[in-house]
Amino acid sequence: MNELEINKKTIELFLVEKLPWLLIPLFYLGFVIVRPSLLNFNMILFMIYSVIPLGFLVLAQSICLISGNIDLSVAAITGFVGMISGLILVANTTIPAYASPLIPILVGAICGLLNGFLIGILDFNPFIVTLGTMMFFHGLRFFIYRSTILGKDLPSVYLIFGGRIEVSILSFAVILGVFWLILNYTRFGTYVYAIGCSSQTAQMMGINVRIIKFFVYIISGALSGLSALYYTGFNNAVPVTMAEESLFPSFAGAVLGGVSLAGGRGSVLNAFAGTLLLAVVEGGLTAFEISPTEREIAYGLLVVIAIWINKMRDQIRDSILKPKL
């Protein structure tokens, strides 16, 4: 293979891997052409800000998919954690305000620990387990409390992360960067990718697959807890419907961002690009006053499109990397 062919393959592979980043401006410009008022810096900033809580769920879904698993309970855990954390803070005013943001992270991690124990330690099917825990946490939330918790009853420090645009975006950027570093430059991250490629091969290499899966779901739960924290600040309340419609967008964002359904492939940075793409679509649909029912149809189509793009991306990537005989 000559140098020209190598450079061509490198460019093609780059375009395939960075596809979501290319689609964002294309979708946005498409909306702007029809509605020029959308060409506004504050509008762009608000689109990013509004998608931060969902971004944590996309990260949670991404690490599970990369490890060759899935988590159908992320949205239900978010709603449950938001409600439980709110009730704890309302009932216990002696909790230091500076410590209050840690509560949803810890509660979320405990919820993830349940998934991790059943899937990682007991080796149960992840689809069935997380489907069951999704129903469990969703029902338990409404069993415990069925009203909205108002922001005025919560510590101001608790609300600041999702309530102030600059804090929300900057803190998410830091967490995203740390998460990317962990997955790409630590032994744990290497193991997550390894078991996603082949858990049997990883086991033969001496990797404790069950323990890695166990911690993957704890991290997924903690990220769902962060989502609850940011949703609360964004809404200035804990609504009873918190994150109810976030499961499939979290899945679509991860897959649109290049996280492979087969496991072992994907970048959390690109996954966030998939989330931004969803934000652009949501902003465009809102600007055109599309009804919630029609938006649900649009998101359903996006999930199907995301699966199709995932398959086409894998085929293109394999054809580019396959050596010529």
Secondary structure, DSSP 8 states (H G I E B T S, - for coil): --HHHHHHHHHHHHHHHTHHHHHHHHHHHHHHHH-GGG--HHHHHHHHHHTHHHHHHHHHHHHHHHTT---TTHHHHHHHHHHHHHHHHHH-TTS-GGGTTHHHHHHHHHHHHHHHIIIIIS---HHHHHHHHHHHHHHHHHHH--S-EEGGGS-HHHHHHHHSHHHHHHHHHHHHHHHHHHHHHSHHHHHHHHHHH-HHHHHHTT--HHHHHHHHHHHHHHHHHHHHHHHHHHHTEE-TTTTTT-HHHHHHHHHHTT--TTSS---HHHHHHHHHHHHHHHHHHHHTT--HHHHHHHHHHHHHHHHHHHHHHHHHHHHHHS---
